[in-house]
Amino acid sequence: MRRSITILLLLVLALMEVKAQVLPFCLSKGAGTFRLGIVAGDESRWLDECNLKKTGDRIYTIKDALLGKGEVRLVICPLADTKGFVMEVSGSRLPENISLCWAFGACNEDETLSKEGNIIFPRACRDNVFSDEENAVTVYYGESMGLRVISGIMPVGSELRLSDAHQQKTPLKLYHSGKKTDAPVLSGFYSWTAQENCYFCFYKQNAKADYNYFMLPELLLKENKR
Protein backbone atom coordinates (compact mmCIF):
# COMPACT_ATOMS: atom_id res chain seq x y z
CA MET A 1 0.00 0.00 0.00
CA ARG A 2 2.80 2.41 0.96
CA ARG A 3 4.65 1.59 -2.27
CA SER A 4 1.50 2.32 -4.31
CA ILE A 5 1.08 5.69 -2.65
CA THR A 6 4.74 6.53 -3.36
CA ILE A 7 4.36 5.62 -7.05
CA LEU A 8 1.17 7.70 -7.29
CA LEU A 9 2.90 10.72 -5.75
CA LEU A 10 5.81 10.39 -8.16
CA LEU A 11 3.39 10.29 -11.09
CA VAL A 12 1.58 13.39 -9.83
CA LEU A 13 4.86 15.26 -9.38
CA ALA A 14 5.98 14.26 -12.87
CA LEU A 15 2.75 15.54 -14.39
CA MET A 16 3.05 18.78 -12.43
CA GLU A 17 6.61 19.25 -13.73
CA VAL A 18 5.52 18.70 -17.36
CA LYS A 19 2.64 21.16 -16.99
CA ALA A 20 4.88 23.76 -15.35
CA GLN A 21 7.27 23.59 -18.29
CA VAL A 22 4.65 24.29 -20.97
CA LEU A 23 4.81 28.09 -20.75
CA PRO A 24 7.38 29.43 -20.38
CA PHE A 25 9.14 26.35 -21.81
CA CYS A 26 12.36 25.53 -19.97
CA LEU A 27 14.95 23.33 -21.63
CA SER A 28 16.60 20.71 -19.44
CA LYS A 29 19.82 21.35 -17.53
CA GLY A 30 19.51 25.12 -17.73
CA ALA A 31 19.83 25.27 -21.53
CA GLY A 32 17.43 28.20 -21.75
CA THR A 33 13.85 29.39 -21.39
CA PHE A 34 11.45 30.32 -24.19
CA ARG A 35 8.56 32.71 -23.47
CA LEU A 36 5.91 33.41 -26.10
CA GLY A 37 3.42 36.28 -26.26
CA ILE A 38 0.74 37.83 -28.44
CA VAL A 39 0.44 41.42 -29.64
CA ALA A 40 -2.71 43.30 -30.69
CA GLY A 41 -1.97 46.91 -31.62
CA ASP A 42 -0.29 48.55 -28.63
CA GLU A 43 -1.35 45.79 -26.24
CA SER A 44 0.52 42.58 -25.58
CA ARG A 45 0.38 39.65 -23.20
CA TRP A 46 2.49 36.62 -22.39
CA LEU A 47 0.70 33.38 -23.19
CA ASP A 48 1.57 32.04 -19.74
CA GLU A 49 -0.70 34.80 -18.37
CA CYS A 50 -3.62 33.78 -20.61
CA ASN A 51 -6.20 31.03 -20.24
CA LEU A 52 -4.34 27.87 -21.22
CA LYS A 53 -6.01 24.47 -21.61
CA LYS A 54 -4.47 21.13 -22.48
CA THR A 55 -6.54 19.56 -25.27
CA GLY A 56 -4.27 16.66 -26.26
CA ASP A 57 -1.11 14.82 -25.32
CA ARG A 58 1.06 17.64 -26.67
CA ILE A 59 -1.59 20.16 -27.69
CA TYR A 60 -2.60 23.33 -25.85
CA THR A 61 -5.15 26.02 -26.64
CA ILE A 62 -4.95 29.60 -25.40
CA LYS A 63 -7.77 32.10 -25.11
CA ASP A 64 -7.63 35.75 -24.07
CA ALA A 65 -9.49 39.02 -24.51
CA LEU A 66 -6.81 40.13 -27.00
CA LEU A 67 -7.80 37.20 -29.21
CA GLY A 68 -11.48 38.11 -29.30
CA LYS A 69 -13.47 34.96 -30.10
CA GLY A 70 -10.38 33.25 -31.46
CA GLU A 71 -7.76 31.01 -29.92
CA VAL A 72 -4.11 30.09 -30.34
CA ARG A 73 -3.12 26.44 -30.62
CA LEU A 74 0.30 25.10 -29.62
CA VAL A 75 1.79 21.70 -30.41
CA ILE A 76 5.01 21.12 -28.43
CA CYS A 77 7.17 18.05 -29.03
CA PRO A 78 10.48 17.08 -27.42
CA LEU A 79 13.25 16.06 -29.82
CA ALA A 80 14.44 12.47 -29.92
CA ASP A 81 17.92 13.05 -31.36
CA THR A 82 18.96 15.83 -29.01
CA LYS A 83 17.86 17.95 -26.05
CA GLY A 84 15.31 20.50 -27.16
CA PHE A 85 11.83 20.97 -28.58
CA VAL A 86 9.93 21.95 -31.71
CA MET A 87 6.73 23.99 -31.45
CA GLU A 88 3.95 24.68 -33.93
CA VAL A 89 1.81 27.80 -33.43
CA SER A 90 -1.53 28.12 -35.21
CA GLY A 91 -4.74 30.04 -34.68
CA SER A 92 -8.41 30.12 -35.53
CA ARG A 93 -10.88 33.03 -35.74
CA LEU A 94 -8.11 35.45 -34.82
CA PRO A 95 -8.33 39.24 -35.22
CA GLU A 96 -6.37 40.55 -38.20
CA ASN A 97 -3.93 42.57 -36.08
CA ILE A 98 -2.47 39.70 -34.02
CA SER A 99 1.32 39.32 -34.01
CA LEU A 100 3.73 37.14 -32.06
CA CYS A 101 6.40 38.42 -29.69
CA TRP A 102 8.78 36.21 -27.74
CA ALA A 103 11.97 35.96 -25.73
CA PHE A 104 14.68 33.38 -25.22
CA GLY A 105 17.48 33.38 -22.67
CA ALA A 106 18.49 32.35 -19.14
CA CYS A 107 20.97 29.77 -20.39
CA ASN A 108 22.67 28.84 -17.15
CA GLU A 109 23.31 25.49 -15.49
CA ASP A 110 22.96 26.87 -11.97
CA GLU A 111 19.69 25.22 -10.92
CA THR A 112 19.16 27.69 -8.07
CA LEU A 113 18.50 30.38 -10.69
CA SER A 114 15.48 28.47 -12.00
CA LYS A 115 13.44 29.04 -8.86
CA GLU A 116 12.83 32.79 -9.07
CA GLY A 117 9.36 32.83 -10.61
CA ASN A 118 7.44 32.21 -13.80
CA ILE A 119 9.70 34.34 -16.05
CA ILE A 120 13.02 34.28 -17.85
CA PHE A 121 15.27 34.72 -14.85
CA PRO A 122 17.46 37.85 -15.22
CA ARG A 123 20.29 36.52 -13.03
CA ALA A 124 20.59 33.49 -15.31
CA CYS A 125 21.06 35.73 -18.38
CA ARG A 126 24.21 37.56 -17.34
CA ASP A 127 26.78 35.52 -19.24
CA ASN A 128 24.68 34.71 -22.31
CA VAL A 129 26.16 35.73 -25.67
CA PHE A 130 23.85 35.77 -28.71
CA SER A 131 24.80 35.49 -32.37
CA ASP A 132 21.81 35.83 -34.70
CA GLU A 133 21.55 35.56 -38.46
CA GLU A 134 18.17 36.25 -40.07
CA ASN A 135 15.78 33.79 -38.35
CA ALA A 136 18.37 31.69 -36.49
CA VAL A 137 20.32 32.26 -33.29
CA THR A 138 23.22 30.62 -31.48
CA VAL A 139 23.61 31.22 -27.74
CA TYR A 140 26.93 30.71 -25.96
CA TYR A 141 26.98 30.30 -22.19
CA GLY A 142 28.95 28.77 -19.34
CA GLU A 143 32.58 28.98 -18.25
CA SER A 144 35.18 29.70 -20.93
CA MET A 145 36.79 26.28 -20.46
CA GLY A 146 33.41 24.55 -20.62
CA LEU A 147 31.51 26.72 -23.08
CA ARG A 148 28.09 25.39 -24.06
CA VAL A 149 25.95 26.18 -27.07
CA ILE A 150 22.21 26.14 -27.81
CA SER A 151 20.65 26.84 -31.22
CA GLY A 152 17.29 28.36 -32.10
CA ILE A 153 15.14 28.78 -35.21
CA MET A 154 12.27 31.24 -35.57
CA PRO A 155 9.81 32.10 -38.39
CA VAL A 156 11.37 33.62 -41.50
CA GLY A 157 10.86 37.38 -41.40
CA SER A 158 11.21 37.63 -37.61
CA GLU A 159 12.67 40.87 -36.27
CA LEU A 160 15.27 39.95 -33.63
CA ARG A 161 17.03 42.16 -31.11
CA LEU A 162 18.74 42.06 -27.74
CA SER A 163 16.59 43.23 -24.84
CA ASP A 164 16.62 43.66 -21.06
CA ALA A 165 15.39 40.61 -19.12
CA HIS A 166 14.59 42.88 -16.17
CA GLN A 167 11.70 44.38 -18.16
CA GLN A 168 9.26 41.53 -18.82
CA LYS A 169 6.00 43.11 -17.71
CA THR A 170 4.65 42.66 -21.24
CA PRO A 171 6.14 41.24 -24.46
CA LEU A 172 6.24 44.69 -26.10
CA LYS A 173 7.86 46.30 -23.05
CA LEU A 174 10.62 43.71 -23.24
CA TYR A 175 10.99 44.03 -27.01
CA HIS A 176 11.45 47.81 -26.78
CA SER A 177 13.56 47.77 -23.60
CA GLY A 178 16.97 48.18 -25.26
CA LYS A 179 20.17 46.16 -25.02
CA LYS A 180 22.00 48.13 -22.32
CA THR A 181 21.61 45.63 -19.48
CA ASP A 182 23.43 43.10 -17.33
CA ALA A 183 20.74 40.55 -18.25
CA PRO A 184 20.63 40.24 -22.06
CA VAL A 185 17.86 38.21 -23.63
CA LEU A 186 16.94 37.69 -27.27
CA SER A 187 13.50 39.02 -28.16
CA GLY A 188 11.63 38.74 -31.42
CA PHE A 189 8.59 40.08 -33.24
CA TYR A 190 6.69 38.43 -36.07
CA SER A 191 3.77 39.84 -38.06
CA TRP A 192 1.55 36.79 -38.05
CA THR A 193 -1.38 35.90 -40.30
CA ALA A 194 -4.19 33.81 -38.86
CA GLN A 195 -4.02 31.31 -41.74
CA GLU A 196 -0.34 30.57 -41.15
CA ASN A 197 1.23 27.85 -39.06
CA CYS A 198 4.60 29.00 -37.75
CA TYR A 199 7.34 27.12 -35.96
CA PHE A 200 10.00 27.51 -33.28
CA CYS A 201 12.79 25.12 -32.41
CA PHE A 202 15.49 25.29 -29.74
CA TYR A 203 18.01 22.48 -29.49
CA LYS A 204 21.57 21.34 -28.89
CA GLN A 205 23.16 20.74 -32.27
CA ASN A 206 24.81 17.39 -33.00
CA ALA A 207 25.45 15.08 -35.97
CA LYS A 208 21.79 14.03 -36.07
CA ALA A 209 20.27 17.38 -35.16
CA ASP A 210 21.06 20.29 -37.47
CA TYR A 211 17.89 22.02 -38.66
CA ASN A 212 16.65 24.79 -40.94
CA TYR A 213 13.23 26.42 -40.78
CA PHE A 214 11.84 24.58 -43.82
CA MET A 215 12.53 21.28 -42.02
CA LEU A 216 10.45 22.09 -38.92
CA PRO A 217 6.94 21.07 -40.15
CA GLU A 218 8.18 17.59 -41.09
CA LEU A 219 10.25 17.39 -37.89
CA LEU A 220 7.19 18.15 -35.78
CA LEU A 221 5.11 15.50 -37.58
CA LYS A 222 7.88 12.96 -37.03
CA GLU A 223 8.31 13.74 -33.33
CA ASN A 224 4.56 13.88 -32.72
CA LYS A 225 4.24 10.25 -33.86
CA ARG A 226 6.71 8.97 -31.28
C-alpha positions in Angstrom: 0.0 0.0 0.0 2.8 2.4 1.0 4.6 1.6 -2.3 1.5 2.3 -4.3 1.1 5.7 -2.6 4.7 6.5 -3.4 4.4 5.6 -7.1 1.2 7.7 -7.3 2.9 10.7 -5.7 5.8 10.4 -8.2 3.4 10.3 -11.1 1.6 13.4 -9.8 4.9 15.3 -9.4 6.0 14.3 -12.9 2.8 15.5 -14.4 3.1 18.8 -12.4 6.6 19.2 -13.7 5.5 18.7 -17.4 2.6 21.2 -17.0 4.9 23.8 -15.4 7.3 23.6 -18.3 4.7 24.3 -21.0 4.8 28.1 -20.8 7.4 29.4 -20.4 9.1 26.4 -21.8 12.4 25.5 -20.0 15.0 23.3 -21.6 16.6 20.7 -19.4 19.8 21.4 -17.5 19.5 25.1 -17.7 19.8 25.3 -21.5 17.4 28.2 -21.8 13.8 29.4 -21.4 11.4 30.3 -24.2 8.6 32.7 -23.5 5.9 33.4 -26.1 3.4 36.3 -26.3 0.7 37.8 -28.4 0.4 41.4 -29.6 -2.7 43.3 -30.7 -2.0 46.9 -31.6 -0.3 48.6 -28.6 -1.3 45.8 -26.2 0.5 42.6 -25.6 0.4 39.7 -23.2 2.5 36.6 -22.4 0.7 33.4 -23.2 1.6 32.0 -19.7 -0.7 34.8 -18.4 -3.6 33.8 -20.6 -6.2 31.0 -20.2 -4.3 27.9 -21.2 -6.0 24.5 -21.6 -4.5 21.1 -22.5 -6.5 19.6 -25.3 -4.3 16.7 -26.3 -1.1 14.8 -25.3 1.1 17.6 -26.7 -1.6 20.2 -27.7 -2.6 23.3 -25.8 -5.1 26.0 -26.6 -5.0 29.6 -25.4 -7.8 32.1 -25.1 -7.6 35.7 -24.1 -9.5 39.0 -24.5 -6.8 40.1 -27.0 -7.8 37.2 -29.2 -11.5 38.1 -29.3 -13.5 35.0 -30.1 -10.4 33.3 -31.5 -7.8 31.0 -29.9 -4.1 30.1 -30.3 -3.1 26.4 -30.6 0.3 25.1 -29.6 1.8 21.7 -30.4 5.0 21.1 -28.4 7.2 18.1 -29.0 10.5 17.1 -27.4 13.3 16.1 -29.8 14.4 12.5 -29.9 17.9 13.1 -31.4 19.0 15.8 -29.0 17.9 17.9 -26.1 15.3 20.5 -27.2 11.8 21.0 -28.6 9.9 22.0 -31.7 6.7 24.0 -31.5 4.0 24.7 -33.9 1.8 27.8 -33.4 -1.5 28.1 -35.2 -4.7 30.0 -34.7 -8.4 30.1 -35.5 -10.9 33.0 -35.7 -8.1 35.5 -34.8 -8.3 39.2 -35.2 -6.4 40.6 -38.2 -3.9 42.6 -36.1 -2.5 39.7 -34.0 1.3 39.3 -34.0 3.7 37.1 -32.1 6.4 38.4 -29.7 8.8 36.2 -27.7 12.0 36.0 -25.7 14.7 33.4 -25.2 17.5 33.4 -22.7 18.5 32.3 -19.1 21.0 29.8 -20.4 22.7 28.8 -17.2 23.3 25.5 -15.5 23.0 26.9 -12.0 19.7 25.2 -10.9 19.2 27.7 -8.1 18.5 30.4 -10.7 15.5 28.5 -12.0 13.4 29.0 -8.9 12.8 32.8 -9.1 9.4 32.8 -10.6 7.4 32.2 -13.8 9.7 34.3 -16.0 13.0 34.3 -17.9 15.3 34.7 -14.8 17.5 37.8 -15.2 20.3 36.5 -13.0 20.6 33.5 -15.3 21.1 35.7 -18.4 24.2 37.6 -17.3 26.8 35.5 -19.2 24.7 34.7 -22.3 26.2 35.7 -25.7 23.9 35.8 -28.7 24.8 35.5 -32.4 21.8 35.8 -34.7 21.5 35.6 -38.5 18.2 36.3 -40.1 15.8 33.8 -38.4 18.4 31.7 -36.5 20.3 32.3 -33.3 23.2 30.6 -31.5 23.6 31.2 -27.7 26.9 30.7 -26.0 27.0 30.3 -22.2 29.0 28.8 -19.3 32.6 29.0 -18.2 35.2 29.7 -20.9 36.8 26.3 -20.5 33.4 24.6 -20.6 31.5 26.7 -23.1 28.1 25.4 -24.1 25.9 26.2 -27.1 22.2 26.1 -27.8 20.7 26.8 -31.2 17.3 28.4 -32.1 15.1 28.8 -35.2 12.3 31.2 -35.6 9.8 32.1 -38.4 11.4 33.6 -41.5 10.9 37.4 -41.4 11.2 37.6 -37.6 12.7 40.9 -36.3 15.3 39.9 -33.6 17.0 42.2 -31.1 18.7 42.1 -27.7 16.6 43.2 -24.8 16.6 43.7 -21.1 15.4 40.6 -19.1 14.6 42.9 -16.2 11.7 44.4 -18.2 9.3 41.5 -18.8 6.0 43.1 -17.7 4.6 42.7 -21.2 6.1 41.2 -24.5 6.2 44.7 -26.1 7.9 46.3 -23.0 10.6 43.7 -23.2 11.0 44.0 -27.0 11.4 47.8 -26.8 13.6 47.8 -23.6 17.0 48.2 -25.3 20.2 46.2 -25.0 22.0 48.1 -22.3 21.6 45.6 -19.5 23.4 43.1 -17.3 20.7 40.5 -18.2 20.6 40.2 -22.1 17.9 38.2 -23.6 16.9 37.7 -27.3 13.5 39.0 -28.2 11.6 38.7 -31.4 8.6 40.1 -33.2 6.7 38.4 -36.1 3.8 39.8 -38.1 1.5 36.8 -38.1 -1.4 35.9 -40.3 -4.2 33.8 -38.9 -4.0 31.3 -41.7 -0.3 30.6 -41.2 1.2 27.8 -39.1 4.6 29.0 -37.8 7.3 27.1 -36.0 10.0 27.5 -33.3 12.8 25.1 -32.4 15.5 25.3 -29.7 18.0 22.5 -29.5 21.6 21.3 -28.9 23.2 20.7 -32.3 24.8 17.4 -33.0 25.5 15.1 -36.0 21.8 14.0 -36.1 20.3 17.4 -35.2 21.1 20.3 -37.5 17.9 22.0 -38.7 16.6 24.8 -40.9 13.2 26.4 -40.8 11.8 24.6 -43.8 12.5 21.3 -42.0 10.4 22.1 -38.9 6.9 21.1 -40.1 8.2 17.6 -41.1 10.2 17.4 -37.9 7.2 18.2 -35.8 5.1 15.5 -37.6 7.9 13.0 -37.0 8.3 13.7 -33.3 4.6 13.9 -32.7 4.2 10.2 -33.9 6.7 9.0 -31.3 
